[in-house]
Amino acid sequence: RAGIISLVVHFSPNTRTKESPLNPPLPAAEADMAVHHLLRRGISGGSPLHPLRGLLLVSQELGWRQASSAAAGDAVAELRGAREDVKQLLKEKSCHPILVRLGWHDAGTYDKNISEWPQCGGANGSLRFEIELKHAANAGRASPPQVLFCFIQLGLFFKTSSTAGLVNALKLIQAIKDKYAGVTYADLFQLASATAVEEAGGPKIPMIYGRVDVSAPDQCPPEGRLPAAGPPSPAEHLREVFYRMGLNDKEIVALSGAHTLGRSRPERSGWGKPETKYTKNGPGAPGGQSWTSQWLKFDNSYFKDVKERRDEDLLVLPTDAVLFEDSSFKIYAEKYAEDQDTFFEDYAEAHAKLSNLGSKFDPPKVDGIKITIYENQDIINHIVKSC
């Protein structure tokens, strides 16, 4: 059950190790295009093809190849080390919610209508700069008459103070960044977010790495691209924000399910009760109101609780309630309340898509190293058997 990392690297003809009259070497350009086509099928958010399945199809079409480089080895070692340190941090601090928020807020500024990088926003590490950390949605400041909230309502990470917010999350992982200098902030934010979901009991997310960081504060996106918790027309507002990112109704509802984690504090966000029977003893600082009774466990209880609304100690925001009121959203919300496996599958796909929004990769995604980290061999065996 040792953790493994699967790599897909740029292929060239001299790396081919399996040849026959029926399986002749491909020209470099043709091989590259085949690899690119298959991997794009595997990592695109809109395709059901799993990245590993794409890797297996590559091997079937091109033959098993072996390729290695010092750079690839270093990248794997640093990412694996960073992941293990994040897991240890989660055990010590129970900071799953705020680390999820960190990745989501960095990626959630993406605008599909802007083609230039980094003006388009997205997962580019810009959230480390003070100018962006001071945005209301990141700092935890109320913005009357609405309150900007954690991306897609992830109230878990809720605004740790009126002036701190995601500054605290950045402080938590800065030591990891210092230790693994080769890992960019953009990659670390997304790695921490995905790892937090997985360590809370959620699905394994098919992540890829190699994101480039923006280099200066003047490359940060403008304020106002993240959602609000209590807009006059919740469904319209959610679609306006998430359609701008290129996400659809299914992905909006699936990502909303991450509200199974965390809590809201009225003195910081303007929403929720000061304390409930589920939050009065922590973990962490006591108080606030959670969406679920076990608010550090990732499961489908958010959808069940929002649908039933039987417990006054559980929070339901306007943007939560609308998932069972809007005819399109309701299809998915009902499904996820009944079927956790379907929720996990759709959530993992949507989270992976979100984590790549606006990202610039080096090496480029066409040629470069793709790294997917899985927790154990059983996951690999399951995917292999299903191909």
N, C-alpha and C positions, 0 to 999 in steps of 0.2 A: 504493500500500500504506500510505497514511497512516492512522494510527489514527483511528477515528471513535467518536462517542458518540451513541447514539440516545435520544431523549427522548420520553416520553409525558407530556403535561401535562393538567391538568383542562380538559375541553372545555366550551365554552358556545356557544349558538347563533350569536353574532355572530362566531365564529371560522371558521364554515363557509366554504369557498372553492369547493366543487363542488356545484351544485344543478341539478336538472332536474325536469320533471313526474314522472319515475319515481324521483326521489331527493330528496324534499322535506325541508325542515329538520325535525329532530326536536325536541320539547319538551326543555328542559334536563334535567328529571328522567329522562326516558326515555333521552336520550343518555348521561347519566352512568351509569345502570344498565347499559346495553349495554356501555359501555367497561369498567366495573368487572367485569362478568361475563366478558368476553373476556380481560381482563388477569389475572384470578384464575385462569382456565384456564391461562394461559401461565406464571404464576410459581409455581403450587402445586407442591410437591415430588412429589406423587403423579400428576401428569399428564405425558404425553409431549409435550404441546404446548409448543414453544419460545416464550419471551417475545416474540421478534421476530415469530413467526408470529401470536401474539395481536395484535401491533401491526398486522400486515398485514390481519388480519380486521377489526379496528376500522376501518381505512381503507376496506375494501370495503363495510362496512355503513353507515358514517356519512359516507363521502366524505373525501377528504384535507383536513385542516384545518391551518391554521398558527396557532401560538400561541407567544408569547414573553413573557418578563418578565425584569426585571433580576435578580430572585432566582434564577430558573432558570439564567440565564447565569452568575451568580456561582457557583452550586453546581457547574455543569459544569466551569467553569474551575478551581475549587479541587480537585475530585476528580481531574480529569485531571492537574493539576500534582502532586498527592500520589502518584498512580500512577506518574508518570515518576520521581519522586524515590525511590520504593520500588524501582523497577527498577534505578536506579543504585546504591542501597544493596546490593541483591542481588549486583550485579556486583562491588562492592568487598569485601564481607564474606562472600559465600557463606553467607548466613544463612537460606536457604530453610526449613530445618527448624524453626527456632525461631519464625519468623514464621507458619508454618502453625499451630504449636502455640498461638501467641498468640490467633489467631482462634477456634480450636477450644475452648480452655479458657474463653474468655469466653462462648461460645454453649452449651457443654456442660453448664452447670448448670441448664438449663431443666427444669421439671417441668410437664407438660401438665395435671396434676391441680390446679394452682393457677391460678386465673383472674386474680387481681389482679396488676397490674404495679406495682413491679418484683419483688414477692415471688416470682413464678414463675421468676425467674432468666432466663438466656439472654443474647443478644447486646445488652448494654446499657452496655458500657464500665466495668462495676464492677471489672474486673480491674486497673484502674489504682490502686486503693486498697491500702494496705499490708496491711490486715487480710486481704484475699483473696489477695494475693501470698504471704502466709505460710502459706497452706494447703499441706499436704504435697505434693499433686499439682502445685502450682505452684512451690514452692520447691526441690523435688528432694530432699526428705528421705525416707529409708526409713521405713516404718511397719510393723514386724514384726507378724505373720509374713508379711505381704504388702507389696509395694512399690507405692504409688500411682504411676501412670505417666502419661505424656502421654496425653491424651484419645485413646481408641481406639488405644492403644499407639504413638502416633507418637513413637517413641523418638528420632527425629532430634533433636528439640528437647530432647533429654534434659537435664534438670536440670543446668544449667551449673555449679552448685556446690551445696554443702549449704545455703547461705544465699542464693544469688542466684536461680537458676532463671529465671523469666520476668521478673524485674527487669531482666536484661540485654536482653531483647527490648524492653521498654518504653523503656529508655535509647536503644536503637538508633533507634527511630522518634519519640522525643520532639521532635527537631529538626524533623521533618516536621510534626508536630502544631503546633508553634509557628509554623511558616511558613504553614500553612494553617489558621488558627484557626477558620474556618467549618466545617471537617470535624470531626465529633464523634469521640471516642475509639471509640465503638461502630462507626462506619463505618470508621475507619482500621484498626482491628484486623481487620475482615473484608476490607477492600480489600487489606491487606498479605498476608493468608493466601491469598486467591484469586490474587493476582498472583504469589506465590511458587510456587504449584503450576504456573501457566501458564509462568512463566519457566524452570522446571525441565524443561519439555517436556511438561507435562500438558495436559489439555483446557481450552478456554475456558469459564469458568464464568459463567452468566447471572445476574450480581449486580444487585441494586437497592439504593439508598441513601436516606438520610434518617432513619437511626436516632437516637433520643433517648438521651442519656446519663443514667444515674442521677446524682444530685447530691451524695451524701454516703456515707461508709463504712457507716452503719447500714442502707443499702439493699443491701448485698452479700448474696449467698446464703449459707446455712450451709455449713460444710465437709462433705465426704463424698459429693458428688454425681457425682464423676468415677470412672472405672473403676480396677480393680486389675489388675496384670499376671499374678499367679499365684494366682487364687482356687481353692478346692477343686473347684468345678464351673464351668469356664470358660464353657460355652455358657449355662448358667443365669444366670451373673453378667452376661454381655454383654447378654442379653435383659432382665434386670431393669433395668439402667442405661439402655439405649437405647430400650426400650419406654416407659420413663418419659418420654422426650423426644418420643415419638410416631414413632419410627423403626422400620422393619421389618427382617426378616432380610436382604433384598436390600441395603438401605442400610447395615446393619452390615458386611456383607462388602465392599461397594464402598468404604466409607470406610476399612476396614482396609487396603485396597490402597495407601493413602498411606504405609504403612510402607516402601514402596520408597525413601523418603527417610530419611536420618538414621542414627544409631547410638546404642548404649547404652553407658554407662560404669559398670562394676561398683562403683567407689568412690563413685558418686553415686546410682545407682539400685538397686544390688544385683543387676543382671542383666548378663550378657555377659562377654566376655573383656577383659582390660586392653588388648590390641592384637591386630590381625590383619594379614595381608598387604594388606588393602584399606584399613586405617586408619592404618598406621604412619607414613605421610607426609602425613597431613591429607587435604584442605585444612583450614585452621584448626589448632587444637591437635591433635597426633597422638594416636592411641589410640582405645580403645573397640571395640565389635563392631557391625557393620551387618547389616541384613537382606538387603541386596543388594550386589553387587560395585561397582556405580556408584551410590553412595548419595546423590548429588546430581542424579540423573536420574529424572524421573517417568515410569514406564512400567509394564507388567504383570509385570515380572520378580519382584516379591515373590511372586505366586501361583505362578509356575513354581518358584521356589527352595524355598518352603515345601512344595510338593507333592513335589519330588524329594528334598530333604534329602541331597544328595550332597556338600555342602561344609561341613566342620566349622567353617570360619571365618565362616559366616553364621549369624546368630541366629534361633532359632525359640522363641518364648515359648509357654506353654500356651494363651494366647488366640489365637496364630497357628495352632498345630497343630489346634485344634478346628474351624477353618474347613473342614478336609478330613475331619473325623471326624463331625461332626454332620450328619445326613441332609439337613436343610433348608439349612444353610450351604453344604454341599458342592456343591449344584446350581449356585450362583453362583460359588463359588471355582473349580470346574472350568471353567466357561464363561469366566471372566476369564483363566485361565491359557492358554486357547486363543485367545481373541479380544480383542485390546487395544482395538479400536474399541468393542466392546460395553462393556468396562470403563470406557473414557473417558466414554462417553455416560452410563452409570449413575452414575459417580463425580461428574460435573459436576452432575447433577440432585440427588444426595444432598448434595453440598457446599453448593449453593445453598439447599436446604431447611434444612440445619443453620445456615447463616449468618443465617437469618431467625427462628430459634426465640426466642421471648420478646421480640422486638423491638417497640418502639413507634415508629411513624413520624410525622414531622412535615414536610410535611403528611401526614395519614393516608393509608394505602394506597388507600382508596376514592377520594380526590380528588387525591392529591398527585403530585408529580413522581416518575417512575420513571426511573432512569438505568441503562442497561446499556452497559458498555464492551467493545468488541470490538477485537481487535488489528489486523485488516486487512480490506480490502474483500472478499477472497476468502471469508471467513467469511459475510459478508452475502450475497454472490452465491449461495453454496451453499444457504443457508437459503431465500432467495427462490425459487430454482428448485425446491426440494423441497416448496413449499407447494401 
